[in-house]
Amino acid sequence: MGKNNAKASGGDKKAKGNQKGGDAKGTDKGKMKGGQSINVRHILCEKFSKKEEALEKIRNGSKFDDVAREYSEDKARAGGSLGWKNKGDLDPSFEEVAYGLEESSTGKPVIGEAKTGFGYHIIMVEGRK
């Protein structure tokens, strides 16, 4: 897989928002408005069961980047970092979830989930501009 591992054909795959700390979609918080670019991390797992194991670790207090190093099958970047991505750079299912998330840190991530042609993604956003 290349640099844009979250990019896949089959954008009709359904995204599943499962944000920790509440549903980030549809809120009017200032940090949710605007933003054509996001600094995003993800954990990619081909199997649903592996993704569920990774989610359990995060929910039990493990840092997102530590779990990414252990579980993610995307080894392009350490800690699951995809870096800054512009709207349109990623798979539509991935983007729908990612752009709906609040900014958070790896220590207390606000997460979402998406399924693309690459597999199951656990997503967090560190910044937006």
N, C-alpha and C positions, 0 to 999 in steps of 0.2 A: 504494500500500500504506500502511496505517496504522501506528500506533505499535507494535502487536504483530505485526510482520511475520513472525515465526516461527510464528504461529498459522495453522493451515490446516485445512480439512476433509480427510478422507482420512487419519486417524491410523493407518490400517492400513499405511501405507508403512513399509518396513523401515529401521531405523536401522543405520548402520554405524559401529561403534566403531573408530577408527584413532588411538588416542592416541599422541602422541610420548612417548617415555620409558617405554613399557610399558603394559600394560592396567590401567587404573584400576579397572575393575569387579571386584568380588569381593575386594577387599583389605580388611584390617582396620585400616588406618591411621586414627589419631584424627581427622584432618581430613576423612576421608570419611564419618564417622558423623554422623547428624542433619542438621540444616539444612533448614529449610522454605523458605528464600529463598536465591537465588544472584545474584551480580553477574556478569552474563554478557555476552560479546561474540561477534559472529559475522560471518562474511563470507558473503554470499548471492550465488550465481551461478546464473543460469537454465540455463547450459550446462555440462555435465560437463567439457569441455575447459578452460573458463575457470577452473573450480574447481581443476583439476589444475595449471594455471599458478600460481595463488595458493598452493597447497600447496607447490609447488617453491620458491617464493620464501621461504616460512616455513622450510622445511627447510634452505635455504641461509643462514639466519641473519637474514633481514629481520624487523623487528618486526611483530607481529600488527596493531597499529593502523595502521601505514604501509601494509601490504598491503591492509587493509580499505578504506582511503581510495582506493587505486588500483583494486581489483578488485570491491568489493562493489556490488551493484546496489540495495542498501538504503541510501538516503541519508538516512534518518530521523535518524540520529545519527552524528557524526563518529567515526572509528576503530572502527566496528562495535559500539559500546556499546548494549546494550539496557537497561542499568541493572539495578536489583534486581527480580527476578521471583520470585513465589511459586509453589509447586507448583500445577499446574492452570492457570497463566496462558498456557502455551505449548503448541504442538502436541505431542502425546504422543511422537512419534518424536524430536523435538528434545529434549524433557525427558529422555527415557530416556538419551540420550547425555550431555547437560549435567550431570545430577545424578550421573552416574558418573565425571565427571572430577575430578582433583585440582585444587586451587587453583594458579594459576600467574600469571606476569607476562607482559606483552606482549613483553618482551625474550627470554624463554625460555618460550614457551607450551607447555602440555600441551594437545593438541588432539584433537578428535573430529569425526566427520562424521555428518551426517544428511541424508536427503532428505525434503522435505515437498512440499505442493502449490505452494509458492512457488519451489522449486528445490533446489539443493544448498547445504548450510550447512557451513562450517568453524567450529567452536565452541571457545571457551575460557572458563574460569570464573576470575574474579579474587578472589572471596570468597564466603563462605556464612555464614548466621546462622540 
